[in-house]
Structure formats: C-alpha cells, structure tokens
Amino acid sequence: MPTHVLSARGVLPSHRYTQAQITAQVLSTFGASVDARFTRRLHENAGVSTRHTALALDRYGELTDFGQANDEFIAAAVQLGSQAVREAVAAAGAEPADVDVIVCATVTGLAVPSLEARIAAAVGLRPDVVRVPLVGLGCVAGAAGLARLDDYLRGRPARLGVLVTVELCSLTWQRGDSSAANLVASGLFGDGAAAVVACGEQHPAAGRTRSAPAAPALEVLDSRSILYPRSERTMGFDVGASGLRIVLDAGVPDLVRAHVGEDVDAFLAGHGLTRSDLGFYVAHPGGPKVLEALEDALGVDREALAVTWRSLDRIGNLSSASVLHVLADTLAQRPPPAGRLGLLLAMGPGFCSELVLLRALAPSVDSVDTADTPDSGHTVDSATGRETR
C-alpha cells in the first residue's frame, strides 16, 4: 500500500546575496583569524552563485553567543516552516486541520517545545496531531523524513501527513574558527525550509483524478537506511559554548564512491530492479565534490543530476531541506512521465545514507520554470519561483 505524495514546496528567506557578498561578510565578521585568500578560493569553488540567509548579512556580527543565535533560529524557523506547511497543504487541496501527522526535521538550532509544536500552533493543526520530531540527522533528514512519513502512513493508510524541514545554516557560522571545515561550510550552506504533503492509499486524496487540483504526483514504493560503521566523525556538529561547530571530513566523497553504488544496487535488487530501470534521480546537493562522487558511484552523467546541480548553484546546500527543494524543482521543471521509477537519496551524519524508491503518477499541475529566482525582499517558493510576501 504505497504512500502518495500530493505536493512539495520549498521556501527561502527574503535575504538573498551573491557568493561574493557573503564571502566579503564572512571575512569581515571572522576578522584576522581566517586566511582571506584561502577563504575566497574555497567559496569560489563551492559551486554556489547565490544564497539566502535568515538575517541580513550585517546582523551576523552582532551575534555574540549561542543563545542569541538560537533565539534568531527559533523565530525564523517557525516563520519559514509555517509558510512551507501552509503552501504545501494548500497545494495538496487540503486544510491544516486535515493533517493527521507532522514529521519535522532540523539540525541547525534547538527548540523545546520542538519546532513542529510551534509550527502546529502557528498554522492551525489539530490538537491531536501526531508529532514526530527528527533531530541530529542533518543533511540526510529530508530523505529520512519522507521515509518515516511513509512508514507511518503505511500503517495508517487513511491518514494525511506533512513533512517539514527547516535549516538555518548561517546561524551556525563560528567566528574565530579558521578550520577548513568551518570555511567550507560558510561558503556552501544556505538557509531555507521545505514541506511535503502525503497520504495513505485509503485516503480520499489518493484516488483523485489527473484533472483534480491536487492529483498525486508520486508514489513512495520503499526506502532503505544505511549506517556506515566507525564513521561518526565524518560529518556533524560539535556543541560548545559558542554554538554548533561543524564537523566535515574531506573524505566524504570517498565514502560516497565506496558505498553508494553498491547500496543502491542491493536496494533495487530487492525489487527485481537495476539502475537501468530508473528514469530520474532526486539527489541532495552535498557540494561539487560530493555530486561528482555520486555521479561516479551511480554511473550517470551530470545531466542526470542537473536539477540538483542547479539547486546548489541557486541556493546552496540547505542541509535537510535541500533534497526536498530538489524534489519540488523536479516536479515543477522536469515532471517524470507516469509510471517512471526514480530514486530520492541523501547522505548525512552517522555517516549514513537514505534511499527512497519513487514512481511517478502524474506531472505537477503547477509546473513552472524556476531559472530566475527573484531578488531579496520576499520569500521565494522553490517549486514555483514566485515571490510571496
């Protein structure tokens, strides 16, 4: 009884900057503790042209401790996450009160009550909504969150659920940390949120026709989680007095090349499939070297991951929200024909990967090209490219 994906929406903060602007601000904020030439080279090679940030760039120098940064995280995360949920639910032809379960992922801030509780109050979810917060999964959480939502809806096929991910990576930049990992992160990661609405096989929305406003776009057929032993220090955060300090090992691309291809093959073989049966990929934009390693591991060319490369260039790596932005962009820009099989995949702290097997049902109704992302001043819907106030 597969889960049906009804909608996917990505939203971005209103502050949008070129990579050169962000590089200049990083150098100004970090001061003499970092090598300016080295930092510029890292940023120029990140494969990113523009990014969105939760705060105006000149505000980051005012943040003096973890508490201040986390307060800003909660305020912005609730706003962005709420907007993503509202837009995804509306695109699915539903109302907030129709949502039975909300899965929420974030790793760039701390909130108790957890983020989805605050979002539930802001958007008007029912008091009996089931809440499933996912913390600590990082970049893999968009894919893992979709898989866990699928797990829930398979057991409760008459229900409707939403996955929301919010990451404000800019609020984890560590001033005074001259490590290569911190400088890479300051040039690669951006801020944003995304939401996906899905329902079980017995929910009325699963049977809507193609002419209906919210016809199901995809089926989730299966998923697989893979945790690689003795790789805990490959990726993640160290938590200290100054906040979340990035852990990012240069060996990540090597892990991708070594494992992802055979993991995908084993996953597909369980369904009597091979990679040649896949018609599309929805991949997390980990960075240029990671994407090149992923192409090698999957045996595909750059065109197969074109939507992912484009997302990296336009908005950077949004941690858990990125793969869902790529999903929204895929449905809007390159909707696969009905019946086509695809694979959504991401990697993250653990070190781990998550694979989600998809089947296309129908093209997205509101397919719009998103090549020209609007300038700052409004939040941007990644799936439509439209500005929203």
N, C-alpha and C positions, 0 to 999 in steps of 0.2 A: 504494500500500500504506500506508494511514493508520496512524498510531500510536494505540494505545488507552490512554486514561487510566483507571487502575484505582482510584486513591484520591488524595485531597488532604487534608492535615491541617495545621492551624496550632496552634502552642503559644505561650504567653506567660509571661514571668517571674512569679514569685509576688508581687512588689511592685506593688500597684495603688493608684492615687491619683486623686483628683478633680483637675480642672484647677486649681481654686483652691489646692489644696495644693501643686501643682507650681509655680504662679506664686509663691506665698509663698517656696518654697525657692529658686527662681531669683533672686528679689530679695535673699534673704539671702546666697546664695552669691556673686552677682555684685557685691553691695555698691553703693556710691555711684556706680559707673561707669555705671550704666544709669538711665534715666528710669522711675521706678516707675509713673507714670500711663500713659505710653506703652506700657510692657510689659504692664500689665493690659489695656489696650484691645486690643492685638494678640492676647493669649491668649484673651480673651473672644470675639473674632471668628474664632477658628480652627476653629469647628465641632466641637470636641472636648469631651466631658464627662469622660472618664476615660482614663488611660493606664497602661501597665505599664512598669516600669523594671528594669534589670538589678540595680541596687543599691538598698538603702534610701535614701531621699532624704537623710538626714543624712550619708551616706557621701560624697556628691559633693564636699563642701567639703574633704575630706581628700586629694583627688587633686591633687598638686602639679605633675605634669608628664605628658608624653605617654607615657612608659614605664610609669608606674603605671596610667594609664587603659587602655593597651593590654594589660597583664597581666590586668586585670579583664575586658577584652574576650575574650581567648582562653579564660579559664576559663569564663565564662558562655556564650560562643558554642558551645563544644564540648558543654556540657551541654544547651543548648536544641536545637542542631542534631541531636544524637544522639537526643534524645527525639522530635523531629519525624520523623526517619528511622524509628525503631523503630515508631512508631504508624502511619505511612503504609504501611510494609511489612506490618505485621500486618493492617491493614485491607484490603490487597490480597490477603490469603490466602497470603502468601509468607514466606520466612525471609531474614534478612540475607545468608546465603550464596548466595541465589538472584540477588542483584543483580550484573549484569554491568558496569554503568557508573554512576558518580555524577557529576553536574554540580552544582557548588557556587558560589553567588554571595554576595558580601559586599562592602561598601564602607566600613564604619564601623570597621575595625580591620585590622591587619596580622598575618599569621602565616606563618612559614616554618619547618617544613613547612606547607603550606597547610591550610586548615581541614578540607577533606574527608579529608585523610590522617589527621588526628587523630580525626575522626568515624568513619572506617573502622575504626580500631583500637578505638574505644570500643564500637561496636555489633557488631563481628564480621563485617565484609565480607571477602570472599576476598582473599588476597594479590595475585591477578591482576586485581582490579577495575580498570577503566579510570577514570582520574580526569581531570575537566575543570573546573579552577578558572576562574571568571569574576570578574575584578577590575576595578573602575572604572566599571561600568555603572550603578551607583546604582539609582534607582527603576525603571528600565526592565528590570532584570535578572531579575525574576520572569517576565515575559513572554518576554524573550530567552532565558532559561534553558530554558523549556519548548520554545521553537522549536529551540534547539540540541540538546536531547534528542531531539526529533522527527527532526531531521536525522540524528543518529546511528542511531536505531532504524530509519529507512527503509533505511539501508544495511546494517543487520544485523537483519533482521525477526524472528529467532528469539530475540532477547535481551530482557532486562528491565532497566530503568534507574530511577534515582531522581534527582530534582532537589531540592536543599535550599538554602534561602536563610536567612541569619541576619543581622539588623541590630540593633545596639545603639546607636541614635542618641543616647541620653542621654550616652554616654561621649564624644561629640564637642562637647558644650556648652563654649564658650570663655568662661571667666571674664574679665571686664575688657573684653570685646568688646561695645561698645554699638551696633554696627551693626544696622540694621533686619533684615538677613538673619539674624543670629545670634539676635535676639529672636524673630523669626517662627519659626525652627527650634526654639527652646526651648519654644514653645507648640504646635507642630504635630506633631513627630515623636515616635514611641514606640519601644519595643523589642519584638522578637519573632522568631520563626522559623517556617518552613513547609516542607513537603515534599510532593512529588507523585511517585507511582509510575506508570510507564507501561511498555508493552511493544509490541514489533513485531507485525505482522499474523500472523506464523507462530509466535509464542509460544503455548503451550497456554492461557494465561490469556485470550488474545484471543477464544477461542471459548467461554468459559463462558456458561452459560445465565443468564437473569434470576433463577432460583431459587438460583443458586450464591452462596456467601458474599461473593464479590468480583467480581461481574459488571462488565464495563467500563462506565463511566459516560459517556465521551465519546470521540469520535474527533478527532484533530488532522488537519485536511484540508490546511492550508497555512499559511505565515507570510510576513511581509514586514518587512524592516528599512528604516527611512528615517532618513538622517542629513542634518540641515539645515546647509548651509554657513555659515561665519562666525558660528557661534552657540556657540563653545566656552566663553565666559564667562557663559552664561546660567544654568548650574547645575553644581554640582560641589563640590570641596573644594580649598582651598589647603593644602599640607602645610608646617608650620613647626615650630619648637621646641616650641610648646605643643600641637601635635597637628593635627587636621583642622579647618580653619576653613571654614565653609560659604560657598559662593558661590551666591546665589539672586537672580536678577534679577526685578524687578517685572513685566517684560514677558512672562513665561511664559504667562499666559492669552492674550495677544495672539498669540503663536506658535501656540497650540492652535487658536484661532479661524481663523487664517490658513491652516493647513495640514492639520489632521487630517481634516476633512470630505472634501476632495478626495483625500487619500491613501487613505482608506477606500473611496471610490468607485472609484478606479483599481484597488485591490486586488481588490475584489469583481467589477469588470467583467471581470477576467481569468478569472473562473469563471462568467461569464454571469449574475451576480447584481447586485442593488442593495440599498440599505439596507432597503428594504421586505421583503426576504427574510429579514432577521434577526429572530429571536424573543427573543434575550436578549443582554445585554452583561455582561462581566466587566471592570470598569474599575478602574484604580489610583486610590486616593483621594488625589490630589495636594494637596487643600485646597479650601476652598469656592469661591474664585475660579476655580481650575483646573477644578473639576467643572462650574461654571456655564458656563465657556467650552466645555467638552467637550459639554455638552448643546446649546449653540448650534451647535457645529460638526457634530454628528450629527443635529440637527433632532429631538431627543427631549425629552420632559418629565422632570421629576425622578423620577417613578415608574420610568422605565426604568433608572435608576441607583440605585434605592432601597437595594439591598444594599450598594453602595459607600458611600453616604451614612451608612448605619447603621454600617458598619465604621469610618469616620472618627470618628463620634461615640463609639463604644465604646472604640477602642484607638489612635486617631490614625493618622498616616501612618508605616508601618513600612518605608519605602523598598522594597527589592526584595521583601520578604516580604508586603507589603500585598496585591498583586493575587492572590497565592495564598491568602491568608486569604479574600478575596472569592470566589475560586473555590470554596473549601471551604464557605463560607457559602451560596453559590448552590446547590450540590449538596445541602446539608442542609436549607435553608429553602425554596428555590424550584426544585426539580429540574425542568428543562425536559422536556417530553414527547419520546419517542423520535422522531428524525427532525428535530427543530427545530435550525436553524442559529443559531450565536451567534458573537460576536466578543470575544476577550480582548485588551485593549490597555493599554499603559502608555507613559509618556514619561520621559525621563531625560537625564543629562548627555550632551552632544555638540553641540548639543541633538538629541535623536533620539526616534523612536517605534518601537514594535514591535507588529505586528498578528498575531494568531493566529486563524485561522478554525476553529471547532469545530462538531461535530454531535453532538447528544445521542443516546445509545444507550439508556439506561435510568435511572430515578431512583436516587439513592443509597439503599442498603439501610438505613442508619442515620440517616435524616432526622430531625433533632431541632431544634426551635427554639432559637436562641441569644440570645434577647432579654435574659435575665437573666444577665450574666456574674458568676461568683462573686467574692467579695472576695479580697484578698490572703491569702497563706498557702499557696496551692497553684498549680501551673501549670495553665493553662486551655487546653483543646482548643477552638480556634475553630470547628471543624466540628461538635462535639457539645455544647459548652457544659459538658462535665463537668470536674470538678476531678480532677487526678491528683497524687499525692504525689511 
